[in-house]
Amino acid sequence: MIDLSQNINYLRPTVDLNIESFQVTKNETTEKLYNSLSAYYEVHPDECEIFNGSTSAIYSFIKYINLCNSFENVVLYAPIYPEYKKILSSFDFNIILINRFDDLYCNIPSNSLVLFTNPSTPDGRYYNIDSLMEFWISKSATIFIDETFIEYSDKKSAKEYINIYDQLFVLECMSRFYAI
């Protein structure tokens, strides 16, 4: 029996990255792991951070943003993973919900934090990242794009904008696609 309610790929794709070979302890360096992941995801090792799942990463990011920046507005494109709203409710943000089916490019306040999933959940629709990035950059937004399910597609990742726009954060989750 397979529990299809879990967000894990039970097909376990073949990849050229064996993370099970890393024996990481608190006394051992993780440089080899970061170098392997950064090579696979085509980013610099300093642009990687490892978390214990996507919810942990989302919470840590929002906590970090709350401490470092003075965002008044957080824009959520809904429907979205419910943990976003749950985590945000523990901080003092003005949450702006945008129905991405109705008006993807509706006016958002400048200097907002934008949280977006691409491909989206629950419908799996992929959105043109180039036009969205242009729109959000024009608003001087800090952008967090959850690409947890991008590896199920052959679509373009927002990662290529990391070196272009320094207020972009991209989440990719190995546990979903790689069944770990």
Contacts in CASP RR format, 6 or more apart in sequence:
PFRMAT RR
TARGET T0000
AUTHOR 0000-0000-0000
METHOD contacts of the structure
MODEL  1
MIDLSQNINYLRPTVDLNIESFQVTKNETTEKLYNSLSAYYEVHPDECEI
FNGSTSAIYSFIKYINLCNSFENVVLYAPIYPEYKKILSSFDFNIILINR
FDDLYCNIPSNSLVLFTNPSTPDGRYYNIDSLMEFWISKSATIFIDETFI
EYSDKKSAKEYINIYDQLFVLECMSRFYAI
2 10 0 8 1.000
7 148 0 8 1.000
7 176 0 8 1.000
8 175 0 8 1.000
8 176 0 8 1.000
8 179 0 8 1.000
9 152 0 8 1.000
9 176 0 8 1.000
9 177 0 8 1.000
9 178 0 8 1.000
9 179 0 8 1.000
10 179 0 8 1.000
11 179 0 8 1.000
12 178 0 8 1.000
12 179 0 8 1.000
13 177 0 8 1.000
13 178 0 8 1.000
15 40 0 8 1.000
15 178 0 8 1.000
16 40 0 8 1.000
17 36 0 8 1.000
17 37 0 8 1.000
17 40 0 8 1.000
19 33 0 8 1.000
19 36 0 8 1.000
19 174 0 8 1.000
19 178 0 8 1.000
19 180 0 8 1.000
20 180 0 8 1.000
22 32 0 8 1.000
22 33 0 8 1.000
22 36 0 8 1.000
24 30 0 8 1.000
24 33 0 8 1.000
30 50 0 8 1.000
31 45 0 8 1.000
33 50 0 8 1.000
34 45 0 8 1.000
34 48 0 8 1.000
34 50 0 8 1.000
35 45 0 8 1.000
37 45 0 8 1.000
37 48 0 8 1.000
37 50 0 8 1.000
38 44 0 8 1.000
38 45 0 8 1.000
38 47 0 8 1.000
38 48 0 8 1.000
41 48 0 8 1.000
41 159 0 8 1.000
41 172 0 8 1.000
42 159 0 8 1.000
43 159 0 8 1.000
43 162 0 8 1.000
47 162 0 8 1.000
49 57 0 8 1.000
51 57 0 8 1.000
51 60 0 8 1.000
53 173 0 8 1.000
53 175 0 8 1.000
54 146 0 8 1.000
54 148 0 8 1.000
54 171 0 8 1.000
54 173 0 8 1.000
54 175 0 8 1.000
54 176 0 8 1.000
55 83 0 8 1.000
57 171 0 8 1.000
57 173 0 8 1.000
58 81 0 8 1.000
58 83 0 8 1.000
58 84 0 8 1.000
58 87 0 8 1.000
58 146 0 8 1.000
58 171 0 8 1.000
59 83 0 8 1.000
59 87 0 8 1.000
61 144 0 8 1.000
61 169 0 8 1.000
61 171 0 8 1.000
62 87 0 8 1.000
62 88 0 8 1.000
62 91 0 8 1.000
63 91 0 8 1.000
65 71 0 8 1.000
65 113 0 8 1.000
65 142 0 8 1.000
66 91 0 8 1.000
66 93 0 8 1.000
69 113 0 8 1.000
69 142 0 8 1.000
71 93 0 8 1.000
71 111 0 8 1.000
71 112 0 8 1.000
71 113 0 8 1.000
71 142 0 8 1.000
72 93 0 8 1.000
72 94 0 8 1.000
72 109 0 8 1.000
72 112 0 8 1.000
73 93 0 8 1.000
73 94 0 8 1.000
73 96 0 8 1.000
73 108 0 8 1.000
73 109 0 8 1.000
73 111 0 8 1.000
73 112 0 8 1.000
73 113 0 8 1.000
74 88 0 8 1.000
74 93 0 8 1.000
74 94 0 8 1.000
74 95 0 8 1.000
74 96 0 8 1.000
74 112 0 8 1.000
74 113 0 8 1.000
74 114 0 8 1.000
74 115 0 8 1.000
75 96 0 8 1.000
75 98 0 8 1.000
75 108 0 8 1.000
75 109 0 8 1.000
75 112 0 8 1.000
75 113 0 8 1.000
75 114 0 8 1.000
75 115 0 8 1.000
75 141 0 8 1.000
76 84 0 8 1.000
76 85 0 8 1.000
76 88 0 8 1.000
76 95 0 8 1.000
76 96 0 8 1.000
76 97 0 8 1.000
76 98 0 8 1.000
76 115 0 8 1.000
77 98 0 8 1.000
77 100 0 8 1.000
77 104 0 8 1.000
77 114 0 8 1.000
77 115 0 8 1.000
77 116 0 8 1.000
77 117 0 8 1.000
77 120 0 8 1.000
78 97 0 8 1.000
78 98 0 8 1.000
78 99 0 8 1.000
78 100 0 8 1.000
79 100 0 8 1.000
79 120 0 8 1.000
79 121 0 8 1.000
79 122 0 8 1.000
79 123 0 8 1.000
80 115 0 8 1.000
80 117 0 8 1.000
80 120 0 8 1.000
80 121 0 8 1.000
81 117 0 8 1.000
81 121 0 8 1.000
81 146 0 8 1.000
84 115 0 8 1.000
85 95 0 8 1.000
88 95 0 8 1.000
89 95 0 8 1.000
93 113 0 8 1.000
96 108 0 8 1.000
96 109 0 8 1.000
96 112 0 8 1.000
98 104 0 8 1.000
98 106 0 8 1.000
98 108 0 8 1.000
100 120 0 8 1.000
100 127 0 8 1.000
104 127 0 8 1.000
104 132 0 8 1.000
105 135 0 8 1.000
108 114 0 8 1.000
108 136 0 8 1.000
108 139 0 8 1.000
108 141 0 8 1.000
109 139 0 8 1.000
110 139 0 8 1.000
110 140 0 8 1.000
110 141 0 8 1.000
111 139 0 8 1.000
111 140 0 8 1.000
111 141 0 8 1.000
111 142 0 8 1.000
112 139 0 8 1.000
112 141 0 8 1.000
112 142 0 8 1.000
113 141 0 8 1.000
113 142 0 8 1.000
113 144 0 8 1.000
114 136 0 8 1.000
114 141 0 8 1.000
114 142 0 8 1.000
114 143 0 8 1.000
114 144 0 8 1.000
115 144 0 8 1.000
115 146 0 8 1.000
116 127 0 8 1.000
116 132 0 8 1.000
116 143 0 8 1.000
116 144 0 8 1.000
116 145 0 8 1.000
116 146 0 8 1.000
117 145 0 8 1.000
117 146 0 8 1.000
117 147 0 8 1.000
117 148 0 8 1.000
117 149 0 8 1.000
118 126 0 8 1.000
118 127 0 8 1.000
118 129 0 8 1.000
118 132 0 8 1.000
118 145 0 8 1.000
118 146 0 8 1.000
118 147 0 8 1.000
118 150 0 8 1.000
118 158 0 8 1.000
119 125 0 8 1.000
119 126 0 8 1.000
119 127 0 8 1.000
119 147 0 8 1.000
119 149 0 8 1.000
119 150 0 8 1.000
119 152 0 8 1.000
119 153 0 8 1.000
119 155 0 8 1.000
120 126 0 8 1.000
120 127 0 8 1.000
121 148 0 8 1.000
121 149 0 8 1.000
124 149 0 8 1.000
126 153 0 8 1.000
126 155 0 8 1.000
129 145 0 8 1.000
129 156 0 8 1.000
129 157 0 8 1.000
129 158 0 8 1.000
129 161 0 8 1.000
130 156 0 8 1.000
133 143 0 8 1.000
133 158 0 8 1.000
133 161 0 8 1.000
133 165 0 8 1.000
133 168 0 8 1.000
136 143 0 8 1.000
137 165 0 8 1.000
140 167 0 8 1.000
141 167 0 8 1.000
142 167 0 8 1.000
142 168 0 8 1.000
142 169 0 8 1.000
143 158 0 8 1.000
143 165 0 8 1.000
143 167 0 8 1.000
143 168 0 8 1.000
143 169 0 8 1.000
144 169 0 8 1.000
144 170 0 8 1.000
144 171 0 8 1.000
145 158 0 8 1.000
145 168 0 8 1.000
145 169 0 8 1.000
145 170 0 8 1.000
145 171 0 8 1.000
146 171 0 8 1.000
147 157 0 8 1.000
147 158 0 8 1.000
147 170 0 8 1.000
147 171 0 8 1.000
147 172 0 8 1.000
148 171 0 8 1.000
148 172 0 8 1.000
148 173 0 8 1.000
148 176 0 8 1.000
149 176 0 8 1.000
149 177 0 8 1.000
150 157 0 8 1.000
150 172 0 8 1.000
151 172 0 8 1.000
151 176 0 8 1.000
151 177 0 8 1.000
152 177 0 8 1.000
157 170 0 8 1.000
157 172 0 8 1.000
158 168 0 8 1.000
158 170 0 8 1.000
159 170 0 8 1.000
161 168 0 8 1.000
162 168 0 8 1.000
162 170 0 8 1.000
174 180 0 8 1.000
END
